[in-house]
Amino acid sequence: MKIKIFTLIIFLTFLRGLFGAVQKTIIIHSESMERDIPCVIILPDNYDITDNQYAVIYLLHGYSGNYKNWSDKSDLGKYADTYNIIIVCPDGGYNSWYLDSPMDLNCQYKTYVGKEVVQYIDQNYRTIVHRNSRAITGLSMGGHGALYLALEFPDIFGAAGSMSGVVDLKLTTKKYELSEKIGSFEQFPERWNQFSVMSNVHKFKYSNTRLMIDCGIDDVFFESNRFLHKTLLELNIPHDYSEKPGGHSWEYWINALNFQILFFIHSFKQN
């Protein structure tokens, strides 16, 4: 009997090594925007041969990107297999900034990513349905989106990160078509504060969200990220902060993702 069990374990291990992580493109319907939106999900290699439940990392793309960017540029399957996690890459639109736009009903990405995507993943996959087993991070616009969604949904995301994040939207008042989503800074200055991470970072004081901020020293958004770090220190809000050589580039983000995921895995284990 023991020999048979041992043989089965070897066979299953062989299958895992043969097939590896499973990457799928799924369609998630958005009630808030009344349309179907594609999303990449990466399942660990043992997903179909166990009844385990898994922690989930939500990974957001940047301005002008899409849901395929991260899976096209990096080996997400390696992380899913190594750490036994599910990785989800939702689509955030060309320039949604992961906000619910007060001007564009077709841009309700705060609700879509923060509620609808999470609800769909929890209902259709074996996830650990708890904030302490969910993390969210992203690059540039997605770095803003990850921190912003963590602020807006502290009961959903227990950990959040940012890579080269646009943490102060007021630095982009004439760029990236953001005014198309929330109005001009001259007309609606209150909106630029309402939607900016920098203006709302004090809310992390009470959410017990585990935070990691990362930005290259040659990045156009470096100074604002360093200022965010200093503000978190002044507010006595625990967080990890990293600044390394590098600019606003995929080379930097792919390297940064290693540290972000290690941070989240440690966070999951602590909880």
C-alpha positions in Angstrom: 0.0 0.0 0.0 2.8 2.4 0.9 4.5 1.7 -2.4 1.4 2.5 -4.3 1.0 5.8 -2.5 4.6 6.7 -3.1 4.3 5.9 -6.8 1.2 8.1 -7.0 3.0 11.0 -5.4 5.9 10.6 -7.9 3.4 10.5 -10.8 1.6 13.6 -9.6 4.9 15.4 -9.1 5.9 14.4 -12.7 2.6 15.8 -14.0 3.2 19.1 -12.2 6.7 19.4 -13.6 5.4 18.5 -17.1 2.6 21.0 -17.3 3.4 23.8 -14.9 1.2 26.7 -14.2 -1.9 27.2 -16.2 -2.5 30.6 -17.8 -6.0 31.4 -19.0 -7.8 34.4 -20.5 -11.2 34.7 -18.9 -14.1 37.1 -19.5 -15.6 38.9 -16.5 -18.8 40.7 -17.0 -19.0 44.2 -15.5 -22.4 45.2 -14.3 -21.2 48.7 -13.6 -20.1 49.2 -17.2 -22.5 46.7 -18.8 -19.9 44.9 -20.9 -17.6 41.9 -20.9 -13.9 42.5 -20.1 -11.0 40.1 -20.6 -8.6 39.2 -17.8 -5.6 36.9 -17.4 -5.5 34.4 -14.6 -2.5 32.2 -13.7 -3.2 29.1 -11.6 -0.4 27.1 -9.9 0.6 23.8 -11.3 -1.1 21.8 -8.5 -4.4 23.6 -8.8 -6.2 20.7 -10.6 -4.7 17.9 -8.5 -5.6 19.2 -5.0 -8.5 20.8 -3.2 -6.3 23.6 -1.7 -7.5 27.1 -1.4 -5.1 29.9 -2.6 -4.1 33.4 -1.8 -4.5 35.8 -4.7 -2.3 38.6 -6.0 -3.9 41.2 -8.3 -1.5 42.7 -10.7 -2.4 46.0 -12.5 -1.0 47.3 -15.8 0.0 50.9 -16.5 -1.3 53.8 -18.7 -2.0 52.7 -22.3 -1.5 49.1 -21.3 -3.8 46.1 -21.0 -4.5 42.9 -19.1 -1.8 41.0 -21.2 1.1 43.2 -20.4 2.4 41.5 -17.3 2.0 38.0 -18.6 3.7 39.0 -21.9 6.7 40.6 -20.2 7.3 38.3 -17.2 7.1 34.7 -16.1 4.1 34.8 -13.8 3.7 31.1 -13.9 7.1 30.8 -12.1 5.7 32.8 -9.1 2.3 30.9 -9.1 4.1 27.6 -9.0 6.9 28.5 -6.5 4.6 30.1 -4.0 1.3 28.3 -4.6 -0.7 31.4 -5.4 -3.2 32.6 -8.0 -2.2 35.7 -10.0 -4.9 37.8 -11.6 -4.2 40.5 -14.2 -7.4 42.5 -14.9 -7.9 45.0 -17.6 -7.9 48.6 -16.4 -8.6 50.3 -19.7 -6.3 52.6 -21.7 -6.4 55.4 -19.2 -9.0 54.6 -16.5 -6.6 55.3 -13.6 -8.7 52.6 -11.8 -11.3 55.2 -10.9 -15.0 55.5 -11.1 -15.2 58.5 -13.4 -17.9 61.1 -12.5 -17.8 62.0 -16.2 -17.6 58.8 -18.1 -20.0 56.0 -17.3 -17.9 53.6 -19.4 -15.0 54.1 -17.0 -16.0 52.6 -13.6 -12.9 50.7 -12.9 -12.8 51.2 -9.2 -16.0 49.2 -8.9 -14.9 46.7 -11.6 -11.5 45.8 -10.3 -12.1 46.3 -6.6 -15.5 44.5 -6.4 -16.6 42.8 -9.6 -13.3 41.1 -10.5 -12.6 40.0 -6.9 -16.1 38.7 -6.5 -15.9 36.7 -9.8 -12.5 35.2 -8.9 -13.7 34.2 -5.4 -16.9 32.6 -6.8 -15.2 30.7 -9.6 -11.8 29.6 -8.1 -10.7 28.1 -4.9 -9.4 31.2 -3.2 -9.0 32.1 0.5 -11.9 34.5 0.9 -10.3 37.0 3.3 -8.5 40.3 3.0 -5.4 38.9 4.6 -5.0 36.5 1.6 -5.4 39.2 -1.1 -2.8 41.6 -2.3 -2.8 44.2 -5.1 0.0 45.9 -6.8 0.9 47.5 -10.2 3.1 49.7 -12.2 2.8 53.4 -12.9 -0.9 54.0 -13.4 -1.4 50.6 -11.9 0.7 51.5 -8.9 -1.6 54.4 -8.2 -4.6 52.0 -8.8 -3.3 49.4 -6.4 -2.8 51.9 -3.5 -6.0 53.7 -4.4 -8.1 50.5 -4.4 -6.5 49.4 -1.1 -7.6 52.7 0.4 -11.1 52.4 -1.0 -11.5 48.8 -0.1 -9.6 48.1 3.1 -11.9 45.1 3.8 -10.9 43.5 0.5 -7.2 44.0 0.2 -4.9 43.3 3.2 -1.7 44.1 1.4 -0.8 46.6 -1.4 2.2 47.7 -3.4 3.3 50.1 -6.0 6.0 50.1 -8.6 6.9 53.5 -10.0 3.4 54.6 -9.0 1.8 57.9 -9.9 1.0 58.6 -6.2 0.2 62.3 -6.7 -2.2 62.9 -9.5 -1.7 66.6 -9.3 1.6 66.0 -11.1 -0.3 64.9 -14.2 -2.9 67.6 -14.6 -1.9 68.2 -18.3 -0.9 64.6 -19.1 -2.3 61.1 -19.8 -5.9 62.3 -20.5 -6.8 62.1 -16.8 -8.8 65.3 -17.1 -11.1 63.4 -19.4 -12.0 61.2 -16.5 -12.3 63.7 -13.6 -12.4 67.1 -15.2 -9.7 69.8 -15.3 -7.7 70.7 -12.3 -8.8 74.3 -12.7 -12.5 73.4 -12.5 -12.5 70.5 -10.1 -9.4 70.7 -7.8 -11.3 68.8 -5.2 -11.5 65.7 -7.4 -7.8 65.7 -7.9 -7.4 65.5 -4.2 -10.2 63.0 -3.8 -8.7 60.5 -6.2 -5.0 61.0 -5.4 -3.2 58.5 -3.1 -1.0 61.3 -1.7 -4.0 63.2 -0.4 -5.5 60.3 1.3 -2.5 58.3 2.6 -3.5 59.1 6.2 -6.4 56.6 5.9 -3.8 53.8 5.9 -3.3 54.6 9.6 -6.4 52.7 10.5 -6.6 50.0 7.9 -3.7 47.8 9.0 -2.8 47.3 5.3 0.7 46.0 4.6 2.4 48.3 2.2 5.4 48.2 -0.1 6.4 51.2 -2.2 9.1 50.9 -4.8 10.5 53.4 -7.3 13.7 53.8 -9.3 15.9 56.8 -8.6 15.9 57.8 -12.3 12.1 57.6 -12.5 10.1 60.7 -13.4 7.9 59.9 -10.3 10.8 59.3 -7.9 10.5 62.4 -5.8 6.8 62.0 -5.3 7.3 58.4 -4.2 10.1 59.4 -1.8 7.7 62.1 -0.4 5.0 59.4 0.1 7.5 57.4 2.0 8.4 60.4 4.2 4.8 61.1 4.8 4.1 57.5 5.9 7.0 57.8 8.3 5.7 61.0 9.7 2.3 59.4 10.2 3.9 56.4 11.8 2.3 54.1 9.2 4.3 50.8 8.8 5.5 50.1 5.3 8.4 48.8 3.3 10.1 51.3 0.9 12.7 50.6 -1.8 14.5 52.9 -4.1 17.1 51.5 -6.5 18.9 52.5 -9.7 16.5 52.4 -12.7 13.9 54.3 -14.5 10.3 54.0 -15.7 10.9 50.8 -17.6 9.9 47.2 -17.9 13.4 46.2 -16.9 12.9 47.9 -13.6 9.3 46.6 -13.0 10.2 43.0 -13.8 13.0 43.1 -11.2 10.8 45.0 -8.7 8.0 42.3 -9.0 10.3 39.8 -7.4 10.5 41.8 -4.2 6.8 42.8 -4.3 5.7 39.1 -4.4 8.2 38.1 -1.7 6.7 40.9 0.5 3.2 39.6 -0.2 4.1 36.0 0.5 5.6 37.0 3.8 2.4 39.0 4.5 0.2 36.0 3.8 2.3 33.8 6.1 2.2 36.2 8.9 -1.6 36.2 8.8 
